[in-house]
């Protein structure tokens, strides 16, 4: 199964100013890319804080939300507390071929630590926050291979990486 992380970051490395900061600060190119890649995947996984900044399920995708307590039933959304490996196995048994991990830091870190993420789609926006939430909130050690880099007219960078290995395998 293909499992990828998709995220936008400021030039100084932040994904948000705080837990309630919605991703409305990103460029139209980032939004277009996010919609295309996540609709192609068909399943998106996020944490409760990310879910709350959205306010509703993203259409044409199954939205899976990590929440310590079950969330009210909403069409197009499921809540879970499953370990990432167990969740991906269950989704695969349901015929899912691709999953997009959409934030925030805790969820990105949790999935990266499992070794199941094989791609990163990162957007670097020409914006500075100076402080905020990082992409990952724990120490990680992975080697990435840059597959493509596109620069938009507005100075946004669209980066695609393969996750090659952990540092222990270098």
VOGU-3710 file (C-alpha; in Angstrom, 3 decimals, decimal comma):
1> xxxxxxxxxx> 0,000/0,000/0,000  1,174/3,498/-0,791  1,166/5,707/2,295  2,243/9,308/1,879  2,540/12,447/3,941  1,316/15,678/2,404  2,022/18,995/4,090  2,745/22,657/3,538  5,519/24,359/5,477  6,720/27,915/5,837
11> xxxxxxxxxx> 10,247/28,731/4,684  11,283/28,517/8,350  9,810/25,028/8,738  6,408/25,418/10,403  3,117/23,752/9,419  0,965/26,056/11,561  1,233/28,814/14,146  -0,637/26,712/16,723  -3,090/23,796/17,041  -6,094/25,822/15,875
21> xxxxxxxxxx> -4,409/27,553/12,938  -6,189/26,549/9,720  -4,160/25,915/6,552  -5,735/28,829/4,677  -2,300/30,485/4,469  -1,068/28,236/1,651  -0,922/29,098/-2,035  -3,494/28,147/-4,661  -0,899/25,766/-6,144  -0,618/23,958/-2,817
31> xxxxxxxxxx> -4,395/23,704/-2,458  -4,743/22,376/-6,023  -2,018/19,781/-5,419  -3,543/18,746/-2,076  -6,971/18,188/-3,633  -5,565/16,227/-6,598  -3,301/13,938/-4,542  -5,785/13,277/-1,742  -8,687/12,606/-4,119  -6,443/10,212/-6,039
41> xxxxxxxxxx> -5,663/8,409/-2,770  -9,314/8,372/-1,734  -8,504/8,125/1,998  -7,077/10,843/4,222  -5,926/10,422/7,823  -5,628/13,284/10,279  -5,622/14,124/13,954  -8,475/15,684/15,892  -6,987/19,207/15,832  -6,595/19,117/12,044
51> xxxxxxxxxx> -10,144/17,787/11,737  -11,443/20,618/13,906  -9,730/23,252/11,716  -11,549/21,772/8,693  -14,952/21,612/10,356  -16,372/19,071/7,908  -15,287/16,033/5,883  -13,401/16,761/2,667  -15,655/15,442/-0,066  -14,806/12,610/-2,432
61> xxxxxxxxxx> -12,453/11,160/0,201  -12,890/8,959/3,246  -11,763/11,121/6,192  -10,281/9,120/9,077  -9,764/11,100/12,266  -7,645/10,011/15,228  -9,694/10,851/18,295  -9,421/9,540/21,875  -13,225/9,419/22,043  -15,585/8,339/19,240
71> xxxxxxxxxx> -16,830/11,248/17,146  -20,461/11,638/16,057  -21,267/9,691/12,897  -20,898/11,875/9,817  -21,056/10,568/6,236  -17,543/10,396/4,786  -15,809/10,394/8,191  -14,686/7,679/10,591  -12,830/8,057/13,873  -10,147/5,696/15,135
81> xxxxxxxxxx> -7,627/5,020/17,866  -5,939/2,146/16,013  -2,199/1,913/15,749  -1,083/3,073/12,258  -0,011/-0,411/11,151  -3,353/-1,905/12,204  -5,292/0,920/10,516  -3,423/0,512/7,225  -3,915/-3,279/7,307  -7,641/-2,812/7,871
91> xxxxxxxxxx> -7,888/-0,274/5,045  -5,971/-2,606/2,725  -8,414/-5,411/3,554  -11,190/-3,000/2,465  -9,495/-2,583/-0,923  -7,729/0,721/-0,259  -4,500/1,078/-2,263  -3,339/4,532/-1,172  -3,617/6,668/1,978  -2,740/10,337/2,483
101> xxxxxxxxxx> -1,540/11,400/5,945  -2,679/15,004/6,353  -1,535/16,150/9,790  -0,819/17,410/12,257  2,585/16,920/13,821  1,582/14,061/16,111  -0,050/12,085/13,294  2,815/12,766/10,859  5,295/11,592/13,490  3,255/8,539/14,489
111> xxxxxxxxxx> 3,041/7,306/10,885  6,666/8,145/10,056  7,879/6,201/13,098  6,093/3,049/11,849  8,249/2,955/8,718  5,112/2,651/6,565  5,340/6,069/4,877  6,950/5,763/1,459  6,473/9,272/0,007  6,432/12,886/1,160
121> xxxxxxxxxx> 4,744/15,658/-0,793  5,963/18,888/0,767  5,091/22,422/-0,221  7,455/25,155/0,951  5,667/28,509/1,026  7,615/31,806/0,928  6,230/32,816/4,334  7,823/33,054/7,799  5,986/32,343/11,063  9,041/32,574/13,346
131> xxxxxxxxxx> 7,459/30,072/15,719  4,818/27,394/15,616  4,295/23,701/14,995  6,914/21,614/13,202  6,191/18,854/10,701  7,419/16,242/13,189  7,411/16,496/16,975  9,973/13,783/17,776  13,454/12,868/16,649  13,464/10,960/13,346
141> xxxxxxxxxx> 16,283/9,763/11,144  15,312/8,981/7,548  17,032/9,329/4,208  14,920/10,868/1,438  15,379/10,921/-2,324  14,192/14,064/-4,126  12,103/13,016/-7,135  10,943/16,421/-8,314  11,010/20,096/-7,434  8,743/22,647/-9,054
151> xxxxxxxxxx> 8,906/26,405/-8,438  5,713/28,396/-8,977  5,474/32,020/-10,149  4,810/33,092/-6,566  7,951/31,381/-5,260  6,276/28,314/-3,768  8,286/25,082/-4,004  6,496/21,776/-4,621  8,766/18,924/-3,517  8,236/15,183/-3,995
161> xxxxxxxxxx> 10,390/12,750/-2,018  10,689/8,980/-1,756  11,460/7,688/1,720  14,494/5,475/1,098  15,468/4,185/4,512  16,121/4,916/8,126  19,560/6,202/9,055  20,382/2,792/10,515  20,226/1,452/6,950  22,525/4,042/5,336
//
